[in-house]
Amino acid sequence: MQLFYHPNLTADTTQDFFSKEESKHIVKVLRKKTGDRINITNGNGYFFVATIEEASPSKCTIRILEKEQQQPLPYYIHLAVAPTKLNDRYEWFLEKATEIGISEITPIYCDHSERTKIKPERYEKILLSAMKQSLKAYLPKLNKAISFKEFITSSQESNTEKYIAHCEETQRKSLKDCLQSRKSVTLLIGPEGDFSTDEIALALQNDYMPVSLGNSRLRTETAAIVACHSVAFVNE
C-alpha cells in the first residue's frame, strides 16, 4: 500500500487538497488520475481513504471516503540522542526508530560531541518517509537540538522513567531489567566519546538511573536502536 501524508486532515474533513509540491508528485511522478483511490495519514493517528476529484499538478483535490483511527503505542519513548560524527548514521537511527516505534526525539549536544550542527528539515523528511514506508499513522515528534545541560535542567517531564546509558565502569543496571510495560520512558544516549563524568553526575542528580545496554560497546546510533527496540519488545 502506498501512503500519502496530509497533516491538515481531521476526523471531520470531507474534502481537501494537497500542496503544490505534493500535488505535482502525485499527478506528474506517480501519474495518479481523477477517480483513483489513495491512502493518506495525517501523522496524528488517522488513516484515510480518498478519491481524487481533480488531478491537477498544482492543486490535487480529494474527497474523503473512509477514515480509521489507529491506536497509539501502548508506551511513550523519548530518546535524547547526541548527533553522530557521520550524519548518515543519525539519519539511519531516525529511520529505523520510526519503523520500530518511537514517540519523541531530541538531539543533544554533549561535552564530547564532534557534530554541533544538524539540519532539522532533513531529519523531518527522514521521519516522514519512514512513517509512510512503515505504514504508521503517528509521526514522531522532533524537538530542537539543545545542549545536554539544558535538556537535563529544563525538562518538565513527569511520570516517566528516566535513564542514562553510558559506558563508564560504575554501578549500572541492565535496561532490560528495569523496563516495565505501558510506561513512559526518557533515555539519554551519548556521542561516540560517551558522556563526560560531569554529565553523568548531573543526570544522576536529576534522578536519571544509569543503565547498561549489554556487554558490547555500541555506536551511538546502534545504542539508540537497541534502546528503542527494548522498550517496544517489553510492550509486545
URDAGI-V259148 format. One record per residue. N is the residue number from 1. PSI is psi as a letter, one per 20 degrees, with the letter a starting at -180 (NA if undefined). NEAR is the number of other C-alpha atoms within 10 Angstrom. D_FIRST is the distance of its C-alpha to the first C-alpha in Angstrom with 2 decimals. Layout:
n,psi,near,d_first
N,PSI,NEAR,D_FIRST
N,PSI,NEAR,D_FIRST
This chain:
n,psi,near,d_first
1,p,9,0.00
2,p,9,3.79
3,p,19,6.32
4,r,23,9.90
5,p,21,13.14
6,n,17,16.12
7,i,14,18.82
8,i,13,21.13
9,q,21,19.24
10,r,16,21.00
11,h,15,21.13
12,i,8,23.65
13,p,12,21.93
14,h,14,21.81
15,q,15,21.65
16,a,17,21.21
17,q,20,20.48
18,r,21,18.94
19,r,14,21.36
20,g,14,22.79
21,g,12,21.10
22,h,19,17.54
23,g,21,18.49
24,g,19,19.74
25,g,16,16.61
26,g,20,14.50
27,g,19,17.28
28,g,15,19.13
29,g,11,16.78
30,i,10,13.51
31,k,11,15.81
32,q,19,14.23
33,r,17,16.97
34,p,15,18.69
35,i,14,17.28
36,q,13,13.62
37,q,17,11.26
38,q,18,9.03
39,p,18,7.66
40,q,23,10.25
41,q,29,12.12
42,j,20,15.84
43,j,21,16.18
44,k,19,18.77
45,i,17,17.23
46,q,20,15.42
47,q,26,12.02
48,q,25,12.43
49,p,17,11.38
50,q,22,13.49
51,q,19,14.95
52,p,21,16.44
53,h,18,20.19
54,o,17,21.51
55,m,21,19.73
56,p,20,22.29
57,i,21,21.82
58,i,17,24.16
59,n,18,22.85
60,o,25,19.56
61,p,20,20.25
62,q,23,17.89
63,p,19,18.73
64,p,21,17.16
65,h,12,16.66
66,q,13,15.48
67,q,19,15.58
68,p,13,15.33
69,p,13,17.11
70,p,14,16.03
71,p,10,19.15
72,r,14,20.36
73,q,14,21.30
74,j,12,24.51
75,r,18,26.21
76,p,19,26.70
77,p,23,27.09
78,o,21,28.63
79,p,24,29.22
80,o,24,31.92
81,p,25,31.67
82,p,31,34.00
83,q,28,32.53
84,q,24,32.90
85,g,15,35.24
86,o,10,32.47
87,h,13,29.81
88,h,11,26.95
89,h,16,27.62
90,h,21,27.12
91,h,20,23.86
92,g,15,22.74
93,g,22,23.82
94,g,24,21.91
95,g,22,18.61
96,h,21,19.21
97,h,25,20.72
98,g,27,17.72
99,g,17,15.54
100,g,14,18.39
101,n,23,19.12
102,q,25,21.79
103,g,21,23.25
104,q,17,25.62
105,p,21,26.94
106,o,20,30.34
107,p,27,31.60
108,p,25,35.30
109,p,25,38.12
110,r,23,40.59
111,h,17,44.08
112,j,14,42.84
113,p,18,39.83
114,i,16,39.84
115,p,15,37.14
116,j,16,38.09
117,p,11,35.77
118,r,15,32.00
119,n,9,29.62
120,h,14,27.80
121,h,8,25.82
122,g,11,24.42
123,h,16,23.68
124,h,17,21.86
125,h,13,19.54
126,g,18,18.94
127,g,23,18.15
128,g,21,15.79
129,g,18,13.85
130,h,19,13.84
131,g,26,12.77
132,g,22,9.59
133,h,16,8.99
134,j,16,9.91
135,l,18,8.00
136,q,23,11.54
137,j,24,13.33
138,p,24,16.58
139,p,25,17.69
140,q,22,20.66
141,p,14,23.97
142,o,17,25.70
143,r,13,29.45
144,q,11,32.09
145,p,21,33.68
146,r,16,37.06
147,q,15,39.87
148,g,22,40.05
149,g,17,43.16
150,h,11,41.67
151,g,18,38.65
152,g,18,40.98
153,h,11,43.60
154,i,8,41.53
155,p,10,38.89
156,j,7,39.24
157,p,11,36.76
158,r,8,38.20
159,k,8,37.22
160,q,14,35.35
161,p,18,36.21
162,p,20,37.21
163,q,23,37.28
164,p,23,38.25
165,o,25,37.43
166,r,23,40.15
167,j,18,42.04
168,q,14,45.64
169,m,6,47.76
170,r,9,48.35
171,o,8,47.69
172,q,16,43.98
173,q,16,41.96
174,p,14,38.89
175,g,20,35.78
176,h,16,34.49
177,i,9,37.76
178,h,11,37.48
179,q,17,33.99
180,q,14,33.61
181,q,13,30.56
182,l,15,29.51
183,q,16,31.49
184,p,20,31.07
185,p,21,31.61
186,p,18,32.76
187,p,24,33.24
188,p,27,34.88
189,p,25,34.17
190,a,31,36.74
191,a,24,36.98
192,h,17,37.92
193,j,14,41.54
194,r,21,40.72
195,q,24,42.00
196,r,16,45.67
197,h,11,48.23
198,h,11,48.74
199,g,18,45.05
200,g,19,44.89
201,g,13,48.06
202,g,16,46.72
203,g,21,43.57
204,h,16,45.77
205,h,11,48.00
206,k,13,45.02
207,k,13,44.08
208,p,20,41.41
209,p,19,41.63
210,p,24,41.80
211,r,22,39.38
212,q,22,38.66
213,j,20,35.30
214,a,13,37.02
215,h,8,39.70
216,q,9,37.96
217,o,12,38.27
218,q,14,34.77
219,r,17,33.61
220,g,23,32.60
221,h,26,28.86
222,g,16,29.05
223,g,22,31.08
224,g,27,28.61
225,g,22,25.73
226,g,16,28.12
227,g,23,29.07
228,g,24,25.55
229,h,17,24.59
230,g,15,27.98
231,g,26,27.38
232,g,20,23.92
233,g,13,25.48
234,h,14,28.38
235,j,15,26.15
236,NA,8,24.17
